[in-house]
Amino acid sequence: MFCPNCGKAEQTVNTYCRGCGEFLLDSTNKTRLVFGGNTAEDQINVNLFLNFLSGCVSFILAVLLYITFWGRGETLPIIYIVAGFLLAMCGWQFSSFRVGIKLKKTFAERKSIVQNTAELNENRFQTAETKDLLSEADFSNVVPASVTENTTKHLVDKIKKSSS
């Protein structure tokens, strides 16, 4: 596969380009990633949103359960267990959100490193004039292309002399 951004060959589908850092989606397979999105960055953004949303909802529900049923004598213990579970789920979702933020930063850093490396390689291999790279050719020690080349030349001269 070729990168559609920089044209670098021999790339793997659904990974990042080794030349420019662009995410390479399989163009033959039109399926989308989980929860929508065409790139890994889109997927991370969707996961961050869902982690944050579910963390907030579970925290609000746990607080509502505690406010509603705290101090009542007839409250079943399962209510407090569910509220505790919702708080634990809130903690898990917010820690996943934090990990997702770090992952997003890491992807951005890697993409910039790959782009900087590609720019360095472009600058390193700029074209130069041939005269700047090579010295002038020395034709004093040139070997003929074949052994018979000079021999046939002499024969042609002899034939011309003998015919005249």
Summary of the structure (lengths in Angstrom):
residues: 164
radius of gyration: 36.5
end to end distance: 69.8
largest distance: 136.8
contacts: 364
relative contact order: 0.09
helix: 60%
strand: 2%
